[in-house]
Amino acid sequence: MIPTLTNLTLEIHIVLFGGLMILAILAGLLIGRKQMRKKENRILELENEMLASHKEILKYAMTNKQLTETLEKAKIPFPVTRIDEEEDEKVRKIPLGKIG
């Protein structure tokens, strides 16, 4: 006998449905953890890069301080570069169409 549309039933097994739901939740948690771990590692990498950059800047500042002190002890005038404001204004007033 061929079942008709009215005789069809949908059987849902509670244990199977619950098991599938638990597997889906666990898969979501594992994927989320993996993404979080990846982002945390990237953050740590960027923090280490920033620390290295700041360390390098501090090293250059210390070197600059030592050179300045050496120049002062030797009584050598510290070189000062002066930016001429008139030339700076002339450069700013050049229209962009005339450059290049």
Stockholm file with secondary structure:
# STOCKHOLM 1.0

chainA/1-100         MIPTLTNLTLEIHIVLFGGLMILAILAGLLIGRKQMRKKENRILELENEMLASHKEILKYAMTNKQLTETLEKAKIPFPVTRIDEEEDEKVRKIPLGKIG
#=GR chainA/1-100 SS CCCCGGGCCCCCCHHHHHHHHHHHHHHHHHHHHHHHHHHHHHHHHHHHHHHHHHHHHHHHHHHHHHHHHHHHHTTCCCCCCCCCHHHHHHHHTSCGGGCC
#=GC SS_cons         CCCCGGGCCCCCCHHHHHHHHHHHHHHHHHHHHHHHHHHHHHHHHHHHHHHHHHHHHHHHHHHHHHHHHHHHHTTCCCCCCCCCHHHHHHHHTSCGGGCC
//
